[in-house]
Amino acid sequence: MSRIAIIGAGVGGLATANLLAQKGHDVTIYEKADQIGGRAGLLQKDGFTFDTGPSWYLMPKVFEQYFAQFDIDVNQALHIQRLSPAYKVFFEKHDPVTIRGALDIDARTFESIEKGAGDQLRRYVDAGDKIYRLALDHFLYTDFTAPHKLLRRQVLRESLGLIPLLRTPLHQHVSRYISNQSLQQILEYPMVFLGTSPFKAPALYSLMSALDFKEGVFYPKQGMYSIITLLKKVGDQYGVTYRPSTEVIRVIHRRNRATGVLLDDGSTEQYDVIISNADLHFTETQLLAPEVQTHPEHSWQRREPGISAILMYLGVKGSLPHLEHHNLYFVEDWKKNFEDIYERRALPRTASLYVSKTTATDPSTAPKGHENIFVLVPLPAGVELDERALQAEADHYLTKLATAMNIPDLKDRIVSQTLFGPNEFRDRFYSWEGSALGLSHILRQSAFWRPKPRSAKLKNLYYVGASTLPGVGVPMCLISAEIVARKIKKARRKR
Ligand SMILES: Cc1cc2nc3c(=O)[nH]c(=O)nc-3n(C[C@H](O)[C@H](O)[C@H](O)COP(=O)(O)OP(=O)(O)OC[C@H]3O[C@@H](n4cnc5c(N)ncnc54)[C@H](O)[C@@H]3O)c2cc1C
């Protein structure tokens, strides 16, 4: 069995460690932070408990499949519950709309806003659902190195209809179904989850609406960090070694093989296989010597980072009854907001944003008589915000939020506040261009075109997590772990 080092204890790193340790490998995870989980972290402050990153539990089947390999029923273990309502949307100039996550009811809501939109929603979601099933069955769990599997007649037949959706931007596709801007926004916002814009993302990602309208929006009873806790529990069971507060500063190599890691205390450790769960740009340009970089600095000029963000973790006194668990606020100038972020790369003055109120589902995340609020404002990658600038931006958006969601005394009621911005994404996660999510999911960075999970220069160096296939999001990182574990197994068989 092999000695395997994993650099980074994000979802991808933790999930891969478990799969490999279960097969009998000797696995060690190095994590520079003192806490595991990476972007899916936990913040406990002033009596409040915040999930620092992910808050939407989507694609439950992916979680089920991953944990079933360890004989764990994840729905039971994490007490997964379906949220109803799924989310509430606030608009700059219209009344809010609540999405139930039940297609019959949501179709009626759409119909009440635009004649014919109810049936159109059904058609749109059904079409998205077909793409989603196809993706799960054939495209998400592959690294595209076995093209014969994708060229089978049935897969080809089912996939042919998707080709026009590769070239059509999502917004154009949505406009064929629905005219009303507010309803279009509801079908387009999930592109932000993929770090991209509905004006650039391929229409293939209409599959995302099958998640919130058909499959459902879920939540683990004790919050998203309970996923990390469960991953660690499995790792402990199979003997994974965790080395928190230990940074890898170099991957050592000899000819075309990685041979070990150099740690921040100056010591080195020898390994048979190395897997990096760190940001791919950082791994390639900082951890590897130039002659063994598959993705050297110049290759990144052609790449596009996903959004950065301001995150606010707020403890608020009193109740906020008109907020649901998930809340979105969409500005009227929808297109300009995306252009500011993706084209001009300028700080927007007005922005759509996301607010989560975890106390709606889990009151234990705040002291009695308080609410737990997480705010995410998408920003362009590459911006610099020092502490003062971050505070000024946060104040600006809190004022907007207070008006948009009709909470005039919001600022006076904040009893705990922690901010996290682009500089923090860069410094804490070594994230390329301070992106919150990693490479955006434009077509040339999706599926076949996303960086592959194995180095082209070092035979035994692999990549796992949001930077590589299939991409951004907790379920995607679980799939990424399965792809890498399978590749390592196959490589061992060939030896
Ligand atoms: C604000 C926000 C909201 C999100 N919302 C959702 C959501 O609602 N639903 C969803 O499914 N997904 C969401 N995501 C995306 C999801 O959280 C990420 O895609 C996923 O957690 C990334 O995991 P990863 O495996 O790529 O590792 P990361 O989380 O990127 O972790 C990598 C780890 O490597 C460590 N590391 C880096 N360099 C070194 C080194 N040299 N030595 C040692 N350790 C190192 C880092 O400290 C870090 O812990 C969100 C992300 C963010 C930021």
The ligand as an SDF file (V2000), in Angstrom:
LIG
                    3D

 53 58  0  0  0  0  0  0  0  0999 V2000
  -18.7930   32.0240    0.4700 C   0  0  0  0  0  0  0  0  0  0  0  0
  -18.9730   30.6970   -0.1850 C   0  0  0  0  0  0  0  0  0  0  0  0
  -20.2340   30.1670   -0.3220 C   0  0  0  0  0  0  0  0  0  0  0  0
  -20.4060   28.9160   -0.9190 C   0  0  0  0  0  0  0  0  0  0  0  0
  -21.6560   28.3850   -0.9790 N   0  0  0  0  0  0  0  0  0  0  0  0
  -21.8110   27.1080   -1.3780 C   0  0  0  0  0  0  0  0  0  0  0  0
  -23.0530   26.4570   -1.2080 C   0  0  0  0  0  0  0  0  0  0  0  0
  -24.0020   27.0570   -0.7080 O   0  0  0  0  0  0  0  0  0  0  0  0
  -23.1530   25.1450   -1.5800 N   0  0  0  0  0  0  0  0  0  0  0  0
  -22.0920   24.4530   -2.1010 C   0  0  0  0  0  0  0  0  0  0  0  0
  -22.2360   23.2640   -2.4100 O   0  0  0  0  0  0  0  0  0  0  0  0
  -20.8920   25.0560   -2.2740 N   0  0  0  0  0  0  0  0  0  0  0  0
  -20.7160   26.3490   -1.9060 C   0  0  0  0  0  0  0  0  0  0  0  0
  -19.5020   26.9520   -2.0040 N   0  0  0  0  0  0  0  0  0  0  0  0
  -18.4100   26.2510   -2.6820 C   0  0  0  0  0  0  0  0  0  0  0  0
  -17.7450   25.1970   -1.8200 C   0  0  0  0  0  0  0  0  0  0  0  0
  -17.6540   25.6420   -0.4910 O   0  0  0  0  0  0  0  0  0  0  0  0
  -16.3440   24.9370   -2.3570 C   0  0  0  0  0  0  0  0  0  0  0  0
  -16.4040   24.6370   -3.7420 O   0  0  0  0  0  0  0  0  0  0  0  0
  -15.6530   23.7850   -1.6350 C   0  0  0  0  0  0  0  0  0  0  0  0
  -15.8130   23.8590   -0.2420 O   0  0  0  0  0  0  0  0  0  0  0  0
  -14.1870   23.8390   -2.0150 C   0  0  0  0  0  0  0  0  0  0  0  0
  -13.5230   22.7300   -1.4770 O   0  0  0  0  0  0  0  0  0  0  0  0
  -12.0910   22.3160   -1.9720 P   0  0  0  0  0  0  0  0  0  0  0  0
  -11.9910   20.8310   -1.8530 O   0  0  0  0  0  0  0  0  0  0  0  0
  -11.7910   22.8950   -3.3080 O   0  0  0  0  0  0  0  0  0  0  0  0
  -11.0810   22.9180   -0.9080 O   0  0  0  0  0  0  0  0  0  0  0  0
  -10.9320   24.3690   -0.2350 P   0  0  0  0  0  0  0  0  0  0  0  0
  -12.1180   24.6670    0.5690 O   0  0  0  0  0  0  0  0  0  0  0  0
  -10.4730   25.3680   -1.2200 O   0  0  0  0  0  0  0  0  0  0  0  0
   -9.7500   24.0400    0.7990 O   0  0  0  0  0  0  0  0  0  0  0  0
   -8.4110   23.9420    0.4140 C   0  0  0  0  0  0  0  0  0  0  0  0
   -7.6060   23.8280    1.6980 C   0  0  0  0  0  0  0  0  0  0  0  0
   -6.2140   23.7710    1.3760 O   0  0  0  0  0  0  0  0  0  0  0  0
   -5.4940   24.4700    2.3870 C   0  0  0  0  0  0  0  0  0  0  0  0
   -4.1740   24.8010    1.8470 N   0  0  0  0  0  0  0  0  0  0  0  0
   -3.9160   25.6270    0.8000 C   0  0  0  0  0  0  0  0  0  0  0  0
   -2.5860   25.6630    0.5700 N   0  0  0  0  0  0  0  0  0  0  0  0
   -2.0100   24.8480    1.4900 C   0  0  0  0  0  0  0  0  0  0  0  0
   -0.6490   24.4760    1.7490 C   0  0  0  0  0  0  0  0  0  0  0  0
    0.3430   24.9450    1.0100 N   0  0  0  0  0  0  0  0  0  0  0  0
   -0.4030   23.6240    2.7610 N   0  0  0  0  0  0  0  0  0  0  0  0
   -1.4330   23.1270    3.5250 C   0  0  0  0  0  0  0  0  0  0  0  0
   -2.7390   23.4580    3.3160 N   0  0  0  0  0  0  0  0  0  0  0  0
   -3.0110   24.2960    2.3080 C   0  0  0  0  0  0  0  0  0  0  0  0
   -6.3770   25.6660    2.6600 C   0  0  0  0  0  0  0  0  0  0  0  0
   -6.0850   26.2560    3.9130 O   0  0  0  0  0  0  0  0  0  0  0  0
   -7.7660   25.0370    2.6320 C   0  0  0  0  0  0  0  0  0  0  0  0
   -8.1590   24.5770    3.8980 O   0  0  0  0  0  0  0  0  0  0  0  0
  -19.2860   28.2040   -1.4180 C   0  0  0  0  0  0  0  0  0  0  0  0
  -18.0140   28.7420   -1.2790 C   0  0  0  0  0  0  0  0  0  0  0  0
  -17.8480   29.9710   -0.6620 C   0  0  0  0  0  0  0  0  0  0  0  0
  -16.4700   30.5260   -0.4950 C   0  0  0  0  0  0  0  0  0  0  0  0
  1  2  1  0
  2  3  1  0
  2 52  2  0
  3  4  2  0
  4  5  1  0
  4 50  1  0
  5  6  2  0
  6  7  1  0
  6 13  1  0
  7  8  2  0
  7  9  1  0
  9 10  1  0
 10 11  2  0
 10 12  1  0
 12 13  2  0
 13 14  1  0
 14 15  1  0
 14 50  1  0
 15 16  1  0
 16 17  1  0
 16 18  1  0
 18 19  1  0
 18 20  1  0
 20 21  1  0
 20 22  1  0
 22 23  1  0
 23 24  1  0
 24 25  2  0
 24 26  1  0
 24 27  1  0
 27 28  1  0
 28 29  2  0
 28 30  1  0
 28 31  1  0
 31 32  1  0
 32 33  1  0
 33 34  1  0
 33 48  1  0
 34 35  1  0
 35 36  1  0
 35 46  1  0
 36 37  1  0
 36 45  1  0
 37 38  2  0
 38 39  1  0
 39 40  1  0
 39 45  2  0
 40 41  1  0
 40 42  2  0
 42 43  1  0
 43 44  2  0
 44 45  1  0
 46 47  1  0
 46 48  1  0
 48 49  1  0
 50 51  2  0
 51 52  1  0
 52 53  1  0
M  END
$$$$
